Amino acid sequence: MLITLLILLLSAVFFVNGKVRSDIVALCALVALLLFHILTPDEALSGFSNNVVIMMVGLFVVGGAILQTGLAKMISARILKLAGESELRLFVLIMLVTAAIGAFVSNTGTVALMLPIVVSMAAGAGVNSSRLLMPLAFASSMGGMMTLIGTPPNLVIQNTLTAAGYEPLSFFSFLPVGLVCLAVGLLVLLPLSKWVLAKRGQKRDDRHRSGKSLSQLVREYGLSSNLFRLQVPGGSEAEGRTIVDLDIRRRYGLDILEVRRGDISQHRFLKTITQKLADPETALQGGDILYVKGDFDQVKLLADDYRLALIDGHTTEEAASTSNVLDFYDIGIAEILVMPTAHIVNRQVKEAGFRDKFNVNVLGIRRKKEYLLNDLGREAIHGGDVLLVQGTWENIARLEREDADWVVLGQPLAEAARVTLDYKAPVAAAIMVLMVAMMVFDFIPVEPVTAVMIAALLMVLTGCFRNVEAAYKTINWESIVLIAAMLPMSLALEKTGASDYISSTLVSGLGSYGPMALMAGIYFTTSLMTMFISNTATAVLLAPIALHSAEALGVSPVPYLFAVTLGASMCFASPFSTPPNALVMPAGQYTFMDYIKVGLPLQVIMGIVMIFVLPLLFPF
């Protein structure tokens, strides 16, 4: 028992110190439990197959898809309208909406749904997301206190009561307690989050924004000012002909930048948009959209000659409400700086081999302060020229790593990752609603972890990510390893008798001071233990002790059991006490000390308030 407690104490010291990554600390603690034969290998590794850990992996993928499809941006835009320009109103709205969802959906699921939306809202409102994400996690736990199904410890105390022969609690018996928690949380977090979290993570954000964005490049080179879209209707003279057959560049002086093909005819739910570079051998099909660059009169002449439909430049083929005429789903743009020693210096653009070797087009040349945009094929390349190239993101990545004649400027692949697949937003929304329905409604015989796995798989299979690798990149493995490695700690404490010893000693010592003091002891004992082991495990350990203590004093066990579920669920001073706390840790760039600075005062104040409120709601 002493060795287990010592390992736990050393882990806590390293977590607070912050010089060693939290997942490494957790793994070291796990290995120590193995070396001292406190846990068997099967017991020590059980955390990696735990439902909570698997659910977190799936929720990272679901949240990533909500961001990648632009669904988060759409939802956040609507909430931002309600908030107006008030940061205070935005803060309160996020807390209230999160708590309302958390009352019916697991707090882990609530945070996974809200996290990408809140990040998007923070960006839109110009607020640092780190100020909002920790309150988001805490609000989901407060919301969980409003209903019987809101958080697992609520179900634990219900089972303890009914097993002892007492009347079961109703679905909304928890509502008054949850509302008090939410009110206290709002009052305490408003100033605390502003003082402690407001500047967290800003330097890192700035570093990641180096280089020009895609929209900046479009504006700088004036791509949208002379870009037009032509649609190939069924029966057009261009249908079935290749681009080289049309001889567009020589006859009309126009460049076709892209052919976009929408595959929406039979599978509306699985619709996709395919972007293709305008290869000379590309055969046009009915419904294709040609992105053509050049003089409008010549574009009109081309449309008349081949009976093509000229689409208004202020709409796209998927949504008439958007004003973007260039999208970068599969095809992107980037700037490359030509080195003075490059072998392509003094060669014409058409002789440089960009199309043959890398399958990219040159859209423009920036030479000192001059921009060359027309008749580029015959233009000689100079050392120091900056070329704007267009190609698939894969080929742009090849440009960066396969030739020493130029340097790719900025971070084009990082910009590509920010491009949302907005035409997939309805698909992501439908999957998200399905996941929530499976979690909320009892008549659907699916466990929450199964619902999350189904949703994550559907997000990948329906194309809400560019590829499977993009889905894997959304998973924060540091958080996953941290939780999985710390979960067996509760088993070690229980196996060695440390849990029973700590809880029984602290609680029994307070019994002589009256029912109020005993309830305070139960609450703070539960809070203390939940900082180091999971809240569900803590509730399971302490609920019977609280029940027997109340019966020994001859008072109602209900307020004591509520003290257990509150102490277990309202644990804010540790990132691994509840899954929501761990989920927001990487996104908010928080350290263990951030949870101590913000969560510990909230936890103490919440405890003091609830010690006086619980006897009023549930008399002894």
ZAVO-360862 format. One line per 8 residues: number of its first residue (from 1); their letters; for each residue x, y, z of C-alpha. Coordinates in pm, 1 decimal. Layout:
NUM> a> X Y Z | ...
***
This chain:
1> mlitllil> 0.0 0.0 0.0 | 278.4 243.8 89.3 | 451.8 185.7 -246.0 | 127.2 254.9 -434.7 | 71.5 577.4 -242.5 | 433.5 681.4 -301.5 | 399.6 622.1 -679.0 | 77.9 825.2 -677.1
9> llsavffv> 243.4 1108.3 -482.7 | 548.4 1120.4 -713.7 | 319.8 1122.2 -1018.8 | 125.8 1416.3 -876.4 | 451.6 1606.5 -811.7 | 568.9 1556.2 -1171.0 | 224.3 1647.3 -1308.8 | 229.9 1975.2 -1116.5
17> ngkvrsdi> 593.1 2046.0 -1205.7 | 515.5 2020.8 -1578.3 | 874.8 1968.7 -1697.7 | 803.2 1611.8 -1809.6 | 515.8 1544.2 -2050.5 | 206.7 1420.7 -1868.2 | 171.3 1104.9 -2079.7 | 533.6 1006.5 -2003.2
25> valcalva> 470.7 1057.2 -1629.6 | 160.5 838.2 -1649.5 | 350.5 563.4 -1835.1 | 634.8 574.7 -1579.7 | 379.9 531.6 -1298.4 | 227.2 238.0 -1484.3 | 566.2 69.9 -1531.9 | 647.4 123.8 -1161.5
33> lllfhilt> 324.3 -55.9 -1062.7 | 432.5 -343.5 -1286.2 | 791.4 -358.0 -1156.0 | 672.4 -378.5 -793.1 | 420.3 -650.1 -891.2 | 130.6 -441.8 -763.9 | -50.4 -501.1 -1092.4 | -29.5 -787.1 -1339.2
41> pdealsgf> 44.0 -699.7 -1705.6 | -321.8 -765.4 -1794.6 | -439.8 -530.8 -1518.2 | -184.7 -261.8 -1602.7 | -277.4 -259.9 -1971.8 | -652.2 -279.6 -1914.2 | -679.2 98.1 -1948.8 | -591.5 79.2 -2318.4
49> snnvvimm> -903.8 -130.4 -2383.7 | -1126.4 69.2 -2149.5 | -1454.6 195.1 -2298.4 | -1373.5 555.1 -2202.5 | -1040.0 547.3 -2388.3 | -1189.5 390.1 -2702.4 | -1472.7 643.2 -2689.1 | -1224.8 930.5 -2666.9
57> vglfvvgg> -1042.3 806.3 -2978.9 | -1370.5 796.5 -3169.9 | -1479.0 1135.5 -3041.5 | -1154.6 1295.3 -3159.3 | -1234.4 1164.5 -3509.3 | -1597.0 1284.6 -3494.5 | -1487.5 1628.4 -3372.2 | -1224.7 1646.7 -3646.5
65> ailqtgla> -1488.3 1572.4 -3911.2 | -1716.9 1842.8 -3770.7 | -1429.8 2087.6 -3814.8 | -1311.0 1953.5 -4152.0 | -1655.4 1978.6 -4314.6 | -1712.7 2334.5 -4193.1 | -2014.2 2225.3 -3985.9 | -1856.1 2377.9 -3676.6
73> kmisaril> -1820.4 2710.4 -3855.9 | -2186.0 2706.4 -3965.8 | -2319.2 2630.9 -3616.6 | -2083.8 2877.5 -3450.6 | -2189.4 3154.4 -3689.8 | -2550.1 3116.9 -3570.8 | -2453.9 3120.6 -3202.6 | -2228.2 3421.9 -3264.9
81> klagesel> -2529.4 3613.6 -3397.4 | -2699.7 3564.1 -3060.7 | -2385.9 3671.1 -2874.7 | -2337.9 3981.9 -3087.4 | -2011.7 4157.6 -3004.5 | -2022.4 4081.4 -2633.8 | -1751.8 3844.3 -2508.5 | -1947.0 3807.4 -2182.2
89> rlfvliml> -2261.9 3700.7 -2367.4 | -2058.5 3453.0 -2574.3 | -1906.2 3302.1 -2258.7 | -2246.0 3264.5 -2089.9 | -2407.2 3120.9 -2405.7 | -2136.2 2854.1 -2440.3 | -2174.5 2752.9 -2073.9 | -2556.5 2734.6 -2095.8
97> vtaaigaf> -2570.0 2548.3 -2428.6 | -2303.1 2299.9 -2315.0 | -2477.3 2235.0 -1982.4 | -2812.9 2184.4 -2157.4 | -2662.6 1924.6 -2394.3 | -2463.3 1765.0 -2112.1 | -2785.0 1696.8 -1919.8 | -2889.3 1437.9 -2180.4
105> vsntgtva> -2566.1 1336.6 -2356.1 | -2255.0 1201.8 -2181.9 | -2022.0 1482.4 -2079.1 | -1748.9 1330.5 -2297.0 | -1980.7 1331.7 -2599.1 | -2094.1 1686.3 -2521.8 | -1739.3 1820.7 -2517.8 | -1651.6 1634.0 -2838.2
113> lmlpivvs> -1950.1 1792.4 -3014.7 | -1895.2 2141.5 -2876.8 | -1514.5 2159.5 -2888.7 | -1474.7 2223.9 -3265.1 | -1774.4 2459.6 -3257.4 | -1625.8 2663.1 -2971.7 | -1283.2 2679.5 -3142.1 | -1454.7 2809.0 -3455.3
121> maagagvn> -1660.8 3059.6 -3254.5 | -1352.7 3188.8 -3075.3 | -1177.5 3245.1 -3408.9 | -1482.0 3425.4 -3548.5 | -1518.0 3648.8 -3242.6 | -1144.5 3719.0 -3211.0 | -1134.2 3558.2 -2864.6 | -856.2 3324.5 -2751.5
129> ssrllmpl> -1012.8 2976.9 -2750.1 | -810.3 2882.0 -2440.6 | -1032.7 3108.3 -2233.8 | -1341.5 2913.3 -2339.9 | -1235.7 2547.7 -2362.2 | -1172.8 2472.7 -1993.6 | -1507.2 2632.7 -1895.5 | -1661.8 2421.6 -2174.2
137> afassmgg> -1533.3 2100.0 -2011.8 | -1647.4 2213.7 -1666.7 | -1993.4 2314.9 -1796.0 | -2045.7 1967.7 -1945.6 | -1986.1 1815.8 -1600.4 | -2223.4 2068.1 -1439.2 | -2487.9 1984.6 -1698.6 | -2439.6 1617.6 -1621.3
145> mmtligtp> -2563.9 1684.9 -1266.6 | -2909.5 1787.9 -1395.9 | -3041.7 1441.2 -1488.5 | -3010.2 1079.9 -1379.9 | -2822.9 982.2 -1700.5 | -2602.6 1292.4 -1719.4 | -2294.6 1136.8 -1559.4 | -2201.9 779.9 -1444.8
153> pnlviqnt> -2167.7 867.3 -1070.4 | -2540.3 961.8 -1072.1 | -2625.9 608.3 -1178.3 | -2386.0 468.8 -918.1 | -2563.8 639.7 -624.9 | -2902.6 539.6 -770.8 | -2793.9 175.5 -772.2 | -2656.4 206.2 -418.6
161> ltaagyep> -2986.8 347.3 -289.5 | -3209.7 92.3 -459.8 | -2984.6 -199.3 -359.8 | -3021.9 -90.2 4.9 | -3403.1 -87.8 -28.1 | -3460.0 290.3 -52.0 | -3691.5 468.2 -296.8 | -3515.4 532.4 -631.8
169> lsffsflp> -3441.7 887.7 -743.5 | -3644.9 1029.0 -1033.6 | -3494.7 1139.8 -1365.5 | -3501.2 1509.3 -1265.3 | -3425.8 1470.9 -891.9 | -3081.3 1604.6 -979.5 | -3205.0 1919.8 -1160.3 | -3198.8 2165.3 -863.2
177> vglvclav> -2845.9 2048.1 -774.5 | -2728.7 2089.8 -1135.4 | -2875.3 2441.4 -1161.2 | -2695.0 2550.2 -843.0 | -2368.4 2403.0 -978.1 | -2411.4 2590.1 -1306.4 | -2483.1 2921.8 -1130.1 | -2175.7 2884.8 -906.8
185> gllvllpl> -1964.0 2780.2 -1205.9 | -2065.9 3085.4 -1408.7 | -1993.6 3329.4 -1124.8 | -1652.3 3177.5 -1044.0 | -1529.4 3102.1 -1398.5 | -1609.0 3442.3 -1549.4 | -1326.1 3622.0 -1363.2 | -1094.8 3318.7 -1319.7
193> skwvlakr> -1084.3 3229.1 -1689.6 | -1009.6 3589.7 -1780.7 | -725.8 3625.4 -1530.2 | -557.7 3285.2 -1578.1 | -644.5 3155.0 -1926.2 | -678.9 3466.8 -2145.6 | -317.9 3462.0 -2276.3 | -266.1 3085.0 -2281.7
201> gqkrddrh> -146.7 2953.9 -2620.2 | -131.4 3283.8 -2812.2 | 238.4 3255.5 -2908.3 | 191.9 2911.5 -3053.5 | -106.1 3030.2 -3260.7 | 101.0 3311.6 -3406.9 | 383.4 3076.7 -3498.2 | 148.3 2846.2 -3684.7
209> rsgkslsq> 12.6 3128.9 -3897.2 | 337.2 3209.0 -4077.7 | 311.8 3240.9 -4455.7 | 27.6 3368.6 -4672.6 | -316.9 3216.5 -4658.9 | -486.4 3082.6 -4971.8 | -729.8 3375.1 -4979.4 | -439.0 3621.0 -4954.6
217> lvreygls> -270.1 3460.3 -5255.7 | -595.2 3475.0 -5455.1 | -629.7 3847.4 -5379.2 | -261.7 3928.8 -5435.1 | -248.5 3771.9 -5782.1 | -597.9 3889.2 -5874.7 | -706.2 3536.0 -5960.3 | -1073.3 3599.1 -5895.7
225> snlfrlqv> -1090.0 3924.9 -6093.7 | -1056.9 3753.4 -6433.1 | -1175.4 3403.8 -6341.2 | -1497.9 3274.5 -6496.8 | -1687.4 2948.1 -6480.9 | -1844.2 2769.0 -6771.8 | -2067.2 2464.3 -6744.0 | -2082.8 2193.8 -7009.4
233> pggseaeg> -2454.4 2116.8 -7053.8 | -2572.6 1783.5 -7192.4 | -2566.9 1792.8 -7572.1 | -2304.0 2069.0 -7587.7 | -2057.7 2056.4 -7877.1 | -1777.0 2040.2 -7618.4 | -1909.8 1719.8 -7457.8 | -1681.1 1424.6 -7523.5
241> rtivdldi> -1402.3 1641.4 -7665.9 | -1065.7 1691.8 -7501.1 | -923.9 2029.3 -7402.6 | -656.3 2001.3 -7671.4 | -933.1 1949.0 -7930.6 | -1093.9 2278.0 -7830.9 | -758.5 2461.8 -7878.4 | -870.7 2720.2 -7624.2
249> rrrygldi> -534.1 2883.2 -7554.6 | -442.2 2952.2 -7917.2 | -790.0 3046.1 -8046.2 | -916.0 3246.7 -7749.3 | -607.9 3334.5 -7541.4 | -766.3 3172.2 -7234.8 | -630.6 2934.5 -6971.5 | -841.1 2655.1 -6819.9
257> levrrgdi> -723.7 2623.3 -6460.8 | -949.2 2345.6 -6344.2 | -1226.4 2106.1 -6440.8 | -1468.8 2035.3 -6156.3 | -1690.2 1732.3 -6170.0 | -1974.2 1688.3 -5922.2 | -2076.8 1328.4 -5859.6 | -2425.7 1381.4 -5717.6
265> sqhrflkt> -2652.1 1200.5 -5960.9 | -2732.4 878.2 -5774.4 | -2588.4 893.3 -5422.8 | -2690.6 1227.4 -5276.5 | -2579.2 1128.4 -4926.6 | -2236.4 1021.5 -5052.6 | -2197.8 1309.0 -5298.4 | -1851.0 1436.6 -5369.7
273> itqkladp> -1681.4 1696.0 -5584.6 | -1382.2 1596.0 -5795.3 | -1134.2 1864.7 -5896.2 | -904.2 1794.1 -6190.6 | -623.0 1999.6 -6339.7 | -698.3 2097.5 -6697.7 | -486.1 1831.3 -6863.5 | -484.3 1859.1 -7246.2
281> etalqggd> -619.5 1503.2 -7270.0 | -906.9 1559.4 -7024.0 | -1233.3 1460.7 -7199.1 | -1521.6 1687.0 -7098.3 | -1847.5 1544.5 -6967.1 | -2195.6 1690.5 -6932.1 | -2222.7 1886.7 -6607.9 | -1847.8 1964.9 -6587.6
289> ilyvkgdf> -1753.1 2311.5 -6460.3 | -1458.3 2477.8 -6636.4 | -1266.3 2741.9 -6444.2 | -1137.5 2973.3 -6715.7 | -897.2 3265.3 -6673.2 | -876.0 3551.2 -6922.8 | -1063.5 3832.2 -7095.7 | -1441.0 3823.5 -7045.6
297> dqvkllad> -1521.1 3892.2 -7411.7 | -1316.1 3590.0 -7516.9 | -1483.6 3378.7 -7247.2 | -1823.3 3484.9 -7385.9 | -1710.1 3396.9 -7738.1 | -1595.2 3051.1 -7624.6 | -1929.0 2994.1 -7451.2 | -2122.2 3092.4 -7764.7
305> dyrlalid> -1908.5 2876.7 -7998.1 | -1951.0 2556.7 -7796.3 | -2290.2 2628.0 -7637.5 | -2147.3 2644.3 -7281.8 | -2341.0 2800.6 -6994.4 | -2171.6 3098.5 -6825.7 | -2225.3 3071.0 -6448.9 | -2251.1 3383.9 -6238.0
313> ghtteeaa> -1913.9 3438.1 -6067.5 | -2080.8 3498.3 -5731.5 | -2211.9 3144.3 -5691.1 | -2066.2 2798.1 -5691.2 | -2218.9 2484.1 -5831.2 | -2302.0 2358.9 -5482.5 | -2435.1 2663.2 -5298.3 | -2563.1 2988.0 -5437.1
321> stsnvldf> -2505.5 3164.4 -5108.8 | -2125.3 3155.6 -5108.0 | -1915.1 3423.8 -5272.3 | -1601.4 3216.4 -5324.2 | -1521.0 3132.7 -5684.7 | -1213.3 2929.3 -5602.7 | -1222.9 2630.4 -5370.8 | -924.3 2420.1 -5273.4
329> ydigiaei> -1066.2 2078.4 -5186.9 | -820.8 1872.1 -5394.9 | -632.8 2137.3 -5594.4 | -433.2 2410.6 -5425.3 | -195.7 2696.4 -5495.1 | 143.6 2786.3 -5350.7 | 433.8 3024.1 -5410.4 | 783.4 2895.7 -5494.2
337> lvmptahi> 1099.2 3107.2 -5492.7 | 1338.7 3023.6 -5780.2 | 1701.9 3005.4 -5665.6 | 1959.5 3207.1 -5868.6 | 2154.2 2885.9 -5939.8 | 1850.1 2690.5 -6063.5 | 1884.7 2511.6 -6396.6 | 1546.0 2655.4 -6508.8
345> vnrqvkea> 1674.2 3017.6 -6496.4 | 1650.2 3185.4 -6841.1 | 1421.1 2908.2 -6968.9 | 1065.3 2979.7 -7077.7 | 792.3 2862.9 -6840.3 | 662.9 2609.7 -7094.7 | 1014.0 2458.7 -7121.0 | 1073.3 2437.3 -6743.7
353> gfrdkfnv> 890.3 2105.7 -6708.6 | 648.4 2196.3 -6430.2 | 360.9 2027.3 -6612.6 | 558.2 1720.2 -6726.5 | 752.7 1650.0 -6406.4 | 518.4 1769.4 -6132.0 | 180.8 1806.7 -6308.3 | 136.0 2166.5 -6187.0
361> nvlgirrk> 43.7 2485.8 -6371.9 | 216.1 2824.3 -6335.6 | -58.1 3085.0 -6279.4 | 154.8 3393.7 -6220.3 | 503.0 3534.5 -6167.4 | 596.3 3793.7 -5903.6 | 913.9 3970.9 -6013.3 | 1013.8 4231.7 -5754.9
369> keyllndl> 697.7 4448.3 -5742.6 | 560.3 4340.8 -6080.2 | 298.1 4070.2 -6132.3 | 300.3 3881.9 -6465.0 | -28.8 3699.5 -6524.5 | -81.5 3670.3 -6902.2 | 88.7 3467.0 -7176.7 | 320.2 3304.4 -6921.3
377> greaihgg> 425.0 3014.6 -7145.1 | 669.8 3234.1 -7338.0 | 796.0 3421.8 -7029.1 | 1160.5 3352.4 -6931.5 | 1221.4 3262.4 -6567.2 | 1467.8 3481.4 -6372.2 | 1656.9 3395.8 -6055.7 | 1463.9 3534.8 -5758.6
385> dvllvqgt> 1125.6 3507.7 -5934.4 | 835.0 3392.4 -5721.5 | 605.7 3160.1 -5917.1 | 245.3 3097.3 -5819.9 | 179.3 2732.1 -5902.9 | -140.7 2530.8 -5903.4 | -176.8 2154.7 -5861.9 | -307.1 1882.8 -5636.4
393> weniarle> -194.6 1910.5 -5274.6 | 1.5 1589.2 -5323.0 | 196.9 1737.5 -5615.6 | 258.3 2061.3 -5425.6 | 410.5 1845.7 -5149.0 | 635.0 1683.7 -5413.7 | 752.1 2030.5 -5522.5 | 864.5 2091.9 -5166.4
401> redadwvv> 1075.3 1779.2 -5130.2 | 1195.7 1670.5 -5475.1 | 1387.2 1963.3 -5622.8 | 1657.9 2198.2 -5492.5 | 1599.4 2463.3 -5762.1 | 1333.5 2641.0 -5560.0 | 1195.3 2688.7 -5210.5 | 823.0 2652.2 -5138.3
409> lgqplaea> 716.1 2959.7 -4940.9 | 489.3 2950.8 -4636.9 | 310.4 2637.0 -4523.1 | 84.2 2532.3 -4811.0 | 1.0 2191.5 -4664.7 | -95.9 2349.8 -4333.0 | -323.1 2583.2 -4529.6 | -466.5 2282.6 -4713.3
417> arvtldyk> -559.0 2125.7 -4380.3 | -768.8 2434.7 -4300.1 | -973.7 2405.5 -4620.9 | -1317.3 2276.5 -4525.5 | -1505.7 2019.5 -4730.2 | -1822.2 2227.9 -4691.5 | -2027.5 2020.3 -4936.0 | -1999.5 1737.9 -4679.3
425> apvaaaim> -2143.5 1944.6 -4389.8 | -2497.3 1794.3 -4424.6 | -2345.8 1444.2 -4409.1 | -2148.1 1526.1 -4092.7 | -2458.0 1683.7 -3935.0 | -2667.7 1373.2 -4007.0 | -2400.8 1144.3 -3854.7 | -2369.8 1370.1 -3549.1
433> vlmvammv> -2749.5 1364.4 -3492.3 | -2749.7 985.0 -3532.9 | -2473.2 949.4 -3272.5 | -2656.1 1172.3 -3021.8 | -2983.2 981.3 -3079.7 | -2812.5 648.0 -3012.8 | -2668.0 789.5 -2689.5 | -2988.4 953.4 -2562.5
441> fdfipvep> -3271.8 714.1 -2648.0 | -3289.8 391.9 -2447.5 | -3502.3 212.8 -2707.7 | -3198.9 209.1 -2941.9 | -3001.7 -92.2 -2808.7 | -2656.5 54.0 -2868.7 | -2395.0 131.5 -2603.1 | -2242.9 484.0 -2608.8
449> vtavmiaa> -1897.4 355.6 -2704.4 | -2052.7 162.5 -2995.9 | -2243.2 473.9 -3106.7 | -1921.3 674.8 -3112.9 | -1733.3 405.5 -3308.0 | -2015.7 387.6 -3564.3 | -2013.6 767.2 -3601.8 | -1634.1 781.7 -3641.4
457> llmvltgc> -1636.4 510.5 -3908.6 | -1921.2 677.8 -4097.0 | -1732.7 1009.1 -4096.0 | -1440.5 837.4 -4270.3 | -1642.5 617.2 -4507.7 | -1864.7 902.9 -4630.5 | -1567.2 1123.5 -4718.9 | -1587.0 1383.0 -4439.6
465> frnveaay> -1205.0 1360.8 -4438.9 | -977.0 1387.3 -4742.6 | -827.1 1051.4 -4651.4 | -790.1 808.9 -4361.7 | -456.0 966.8 -4263.0 | -635.3 1298.6 -4201.9 | -872.8 1120.6 -3962.4 | -581.9 965.6 -3768.8
473> ktinwesi> -417.3 1306.9 -3737.3 | -718.7 1440.5 -3544.8 | -651.3 1198.4 -3257.9 | -444.6 1348.3 -2977.1 | -243.5 1049.6 -2864.1 | -92.9 1229.8 -2564.0 | -437.9 1257.6 -2404.1 | -527.7 899.0 -2495.2
481> vliaamlp> -208.5 756.2 -2341.2 | -246.8 979.8 -2033.2 | -596.8 851.6 -1953.8 | -523.5 488.2 -2047.2 | -211.0 477.8 -1829.4 | -376.8 643.4 -1527.8 | -696.0 433.1 -1523.0 | -520.2 125.9 -1368.9
489> mslalekt> -408.9 347.3 -1077.8 | -760.6 317.4 -930.7 | -730.7 -60.9 -953.5 | -395.6 -48.8 -771.2 | -538.6 169.7 -492.6 | -834.2 -64.8 -452.2 | -623.8 -382.9 -474.7 | -377.2 -270.8 -206.3
497> gasdyiss> -652.8 -145.1 25.3 | -533.9 216.4 3.6 | -875.8 343.6 -114.8 | -1064.9 180.9 172.3 | -807.3 296.6 425.9 | -810.7 661.1 311.2 | -1187.2 691.2 279.8 | -1282.6 506.3 598.1
505> tlvsglgs> -1021.8 691.7 807.8 | -1121.6 1038.1 688.7 | -1497.1 976.8 701.0 | -1516.4 786.5 1029.7 | -1306.2 1049.0 1204.8 | -1567.9 1315.7 1131.0 | -1877.3 1122.6 1235.9 | -1866.0 1251.8 1594.3
513> ygpmalma> -1891.3 1614.6 1477.8 | -2244.6 1579.0 1344.7 | -2414.6 1506.6 1008.5 | -2300.2 1829.8 840.1 | -1932.6 1771.3 919.9 | -1959.9 1409.2 807.0 | -2115.4 1515.1 475.6 | -1835.6 1771.1 425.9
521> giyfttsl> -1580.5 1497.4 492.7 | -1745.2 1269.1 236.8 | -1757.3 1545.9 -22.6 | -1395.2 1653.7 8.0 | -1266.2 1296.0 41.8 | -1441.0 1211.6 -284.7 | -1300.9 1527.2 -448.4 | -949.2 1445.4 -333.3
529> mtmfisnt> -960.0 1086.0 -459.4 | -1114.3 1188.3 -793.9 | -808.0 1401.3 -864.4 | -605.2 1082.1 -903.4 | -849.6 810.0 -1009.6 | -1156.3 813.2 -1235.5 | -1475.1 972.2 -1102.6 | -1680.8 656.8 -1163.9
537> atavllap> -1433.2 439.1 -971.5 | -1433.0 689.0 -683.1 | -1813.1 692.5 -667.7 | -1823.4 311.5 -663.1 | -1576.3 305.0 -372.0 | -1730.9 578.7 -159.8 | -2107.6 538.6 -218.1 | -2141.5 234.0 14.8
545> ialhsaea> -1925.9 404.5 279.2 | -2145.3 717.3 263.7 | -2461.8 506.7 289.6 | -2339.3 311.4 593.3 | -2211.4 629.3 763.0 | -2554.0 795.7 726.7 | -2732.3 486.6 857.4 | -2494.2 474.2 1155.8
553> lgvspvpy> -2591.7 832.1 1244.3 | -2960.7 757.6 1185.8 | -3006.0 1020.4 911.7 | -3119.4 1008.9 546.8 | -2846.8 876.6 316.1 | -2968.5 1081.9 17.3 | -2768.8 1404.0 85.1 | -2459.0 1193.0 162.3
561> lfavtlga> -2487.5 1007.5 -167.6 | -2539.8 1337.4 -348.0 | -2218.7 1457.3 -181.9 | -2044.6 1154.2 -336.3 | -2172.2 1213.8 -690.3 | -2100.2 1588.3 -664.7 | -1748.9 1531.9 -532.3 | -1683.4 1279.9 -810.0
569> smcfaspf> -1838.3 1480.9 -1096.1 | -1732.8 1833.1 -993.7 | -1361.9 1751.7 -999.2 | -1191.7 2032.7 -1191.4 | -842.1 2042.9 -1041.2 | -692.5 1764.6 -1255.1 | -681.4 1702.4 -1631.5 | -732.1 1326.4 -1599.9
577> stppnalv> -1004.7 1309.4 -1333.2 | -1274.7 1328.4 -1603.7 | -1251.6 1263.4 -1981.6 | -1382.6 1615.5 -2071.4 | -1091.8 1773.4 -1881.2 | -847.9 1558.6 -2081.9 | -1023.0 1626.1 -2414.2 | -973.6 2004.7 -2396.7
585> mpagqytf> -615.7 1987.8 -2264.7 | -435.6 1972.1 -2603.5 | -674.2 2208.4 -2783.4 | -641.5 2471.1 -2509.1 | -266.3 2408.9 -2467.2 | -320.1 2376.9 -2091.2 | -73.3 2251.8 -1834.3 | -150.7 2062.6 -1514.2
593> mdyikvgl> -100.9 2388.7 -1321.3 | -373.0 2561.9 -1527.2 | -624.1 2313.1 -1387.7 | -492.7 2376.5 -1036.3 | -518.7 2756.4 -1076.9 | -869.7 2757.0 -1225.3 | -1022.0 2424.0 -1123.2 | -911.1 2402.6 -759.3
601> plqvimgi> -1068.7 2734.5 -645.7 | -1388.6 2640.2 -832.2 | -1388.4 2295.2 -674.6 | -1341.3 2433.6 -321.0 | -1607.1 2705.7 -362.9 | -1848.1 2455.7 -519.1 | -1792.5 2221.5 -222.6 | -1856.8 2490.7 38.6
609> vmifvlpl> -2177.9 2603.1 -134.6 | -2310.5 2250.1 -182.5 | -2245.2 2151.6 181.8 | -2500.8 2417.1 280.5 | -2737.2 2365.0 -15.3 | -2771.3 1984.9 -6.7 | -2938.8 1968.3 340.2 | -3190.4 2230.0 218.5
617> lfpf> -3278.8 2027.1 -92.7 | -3260.7 1683.5 75.4 | -3309.9 1719.0 454.7 | -3127.4 1488.7 693.4
***
